[in-house]
Amino acid sequence: HGHAKVNYTGTDIFNGRKYEDMSPSTHNVDVPNVSRDEFTLIDVAEDFLSLMDDSGEMKEDIKVPEGELGDKLREEFAEGKEILVTILKAMGIEAAISYKEAPKGGQ
């Protein structure tokens, strides 16, 4: 006999790795607060994005995503497209996870 246990699996939202854990069903489990924000891409300098939020505040500490996502983002920005970048933030980590072309008409 013993306490009922709970098995759970979580996927890291930044790198896709899976994590498994087990804890007694009577214990509390901490969960991260995740926020998602969109920023206008102003420039790509070296390996970092220059981003601006809706209030005009600049953010220049987000790295260009690796792989195909980063390559396509650089390519479309170089073509002169206006781009909105989605930044995911959790547990002190921020990363660009996707982007889209900004809607026409300044919205």
Salt bridges, closest charged atoms under 4 A:
GLU38 OE2 - LYS100 NZ 3.17
ASP47 OD1 - ARG74 NH2 3.07
ASP61 OD1 - LYS59 NZ 3.41
GLU68 OE2 - LYS72 NZ 3.20
GLU76 OE1 - LYS81 NZ 3.70
GLU79 OE1 - LYS81 NZ 3.61
GLU94 OE1 - LYS59 NZ 3.12
GLU101 OE2 - LYS104 NZ 3.22
